[in-house]
Amino acid sequence: MKPEDNKPNKTVEKISSLKWKRLFSKKWFFPAVYLASAALILSLVWWYQGAQDRDVTNPNTGLEQELGQETVPASKQAQNMIHPFQEDSEAVETMGYYDEAGSEKTKEAALVQYANTYWPHSGINYARKDGKTFDVLATLDGKVTRVEEHPLNGQQVEVEHSDGLVTVYQSLDQIQVKKGQSLSQGDIIGKAGRNKFEKEAGIHLHYEVRKDGESVNPASYLK
């Protein structure tokens, strides 16, 4: 190859070098490069952040617990009400709730006679056929809001639950809970006893359910 064959390449290199120098000398060149670089970096940051968000919200990743977003067990979301006594206690229903929509026979059977007057029964009575006492249980998780001795209803306990529900346990004996105490379903509240309002009922439990302050039929909640 002859020496003069390299001249065209050198000319091209000089022209390219002059073009770059002229480009660098432009006032807008470096700001434009800076803005383009910043836009690229921001785009990468947004993409990375979006990927992280998708990982956090993706179910079954296990990150919900790490971030303090624990899920509530299904058993805590909908608790079924149990009877206020142990299944082997031999307690049975002895008087039902007075339901205005019931038959004349059922309404008549749900009247309490006291002081020469008949009163609609606002709950369900439970007792043993042999007249013996039995343990009274909390029918739902809740918090004790009242423990007192009532002149007619005897010793009574009220427990507040979620969804505006309150359960009432009257005609008690040997109460084992205190006001402000948290209860779990099945905890022992006391024992069945006597009261003056339903004196003829003997040893029994009078159990009520109140919804938003109004007495309702416990049978509609008991499973």
Sequence and secondary structure as in RCSB ss.txt:
>XXXX:A:sequence
MKPEDNKPNKTVEKISSLKWKRLFSKKWFFPAVYLASAALILSLVWWYQGAQDRDVTNPNTGLEQELGQETVPAS
KQAQNMIHPFQEDSEAVETMGYYDEAGSEKTKEAALVQYANTYWPHSGINYARKDGKTFDVLATLDGKVTRVEEH
PLNGQQVEVEHSDGLVTVYQSLDQIQVKKGQSLSQGDIIGKAGRNKFEKEAGIHLHYEVRKDGESVNPASYLK
>XXXX:A:secstr
  GGGGHHHHHHHHHHHHHHHHHHHSTTHHHHHHHHHHHHHHHHHHHHHHHHHHHHHSTTSSHHHHTT     HH
HHS  B  SS TTS EEEEE    TTS HHHHHHTEEEETTEEEE  SEEEEETT    EEE SSSEEEEEEEEE
TTTEEEEEEE STTEEEEEEEEES    TT EE TT EEEEEB  STTGGG SBEEEEEEETTEEE GGGTB 
